[in-house]
Amino acid sequence: MKTSGAIAALGALAQETRLAIFRLLVEQGPAGHAAGVIASKLDIPASSLSFHLAQLSHAGLIVQRRESRSLIYSVDFAAMNGLMGYLTENCCGGDASACAPVCNPLASAKQSAKTRRIA
């Protein structure tokens, strides 16, 4: 992913409603949701939803397809993975194994418990 693409994607996600839409669609997976379902689940008016979906689509984070009379929106997982790769490609000086403990939720929980006992 190029820097300009990362900036567009991060800019699109830097808004509460769009971030909620994106997270909902990530949770749903490749099947996606119809616009009406998204609006209902997140309690977003249709006019606002259209604007936010357009912003996410323009940033390349979601795709739309037509099924009968419904527009179905889903995450472009390749784009999402590209963004994550861009953000982490130089993690720990390029040594991904050095970063592994930082991203390990179990290790973080153990460290937090240890810190609480010391304090």
N, C-alpha and C positions, 0 to 999 in steps of 0.2 A: 504494500500500500504506500502511496506517495503521501508526503506531508499535507498537501492540499486536501486529499481525501480524508485523512485523519482529522484535520481541522473541521471540515464540513460535518463529519459524523459526530465528533464531540460537540460541536455547536448545536447540532440538532438534538442531541441528548441532554443539553444543558438547560432544560426547561422541564418543570415538574410534570406537566401533562404528557409531554412526548416521552419522557423517561418511563412513566407509568404504562403508556401504550406499548412501548418497546418491551418492557419487562413482562407484560401480559402475553404478548405474542411470543416471546422466548419460551415462556412457560407452556404455551399451547403447542409449540413445535411446528413442524412443517405443514401440518393441516391448516394452521391459521384460524382466523375468525372473520366472520362477516362484519362489515362496518357497524351494523345495528347491534350486534352482540358486544362489540367493543364499547360502543356508546352506552349500552345498558350496564355492563359490568363496571365501568368507570364513572358512570353518571356524567357524561359529557354531551352537551347539545350537538346535534348533527352538524351545524354550521362550523362550530369550533373543531369538531372531530375532523372534518374534511381538511381544514387548514393544517392541523397537526400531522395528519397522515401524508399530506403533500410534502411537508417539510422533511419527514422521515424518508419518504420515497426519493425526494430530490437528493438527499444525502447518501442514497444508495443502501440504506439499512433495511428497508422492507420492500417487498414486491407485492403486486396486486394481480389477481386473476379473476376472471368472470366465471361463475358457476350459475348457470341459468340466469336469474335476474339479480343475483347477489354479487357484490364485489367482495372477494376474500383477500385479506391481507395476512402476510406471513413474513417472518424475518428472513432476510438473506443471510443464511448462516455462514456462507463463504466470506461475505463482507464483514460480518461480526468477528469471525476468526482472524481475518486480515487485520482488523483494527486491534484486536488483542495481541496479535503477533507484533504489530508495529510498536505498541506500547511497551512490550516486554523484550524486544529483540536484543537489547543491550543490557539486560538485567544481569547484575553481578559481574560486569565486565565480560559478558558473553559466556560465562560458565554457569549454565542453567542448574547444574547440580549444587552449586553454592547457594542458590536461591530456594531450593526445595524446602528446607525447614521453615522458611518464612511463610510459605504458602500452605503449610500443613496444619489444618485446624486442630488436630489432636495434640500436636506439639505445643501449639499456642495455648490451648486449654490447660495443659500440664504446667507450662511456664507461668500462666496466670495464677493457678492454684499455689504454686511454689512461692510466687511473689507475695500472695496474700498471707501465707504462713509466716514469712519473714517479717512482714510489716506489723 
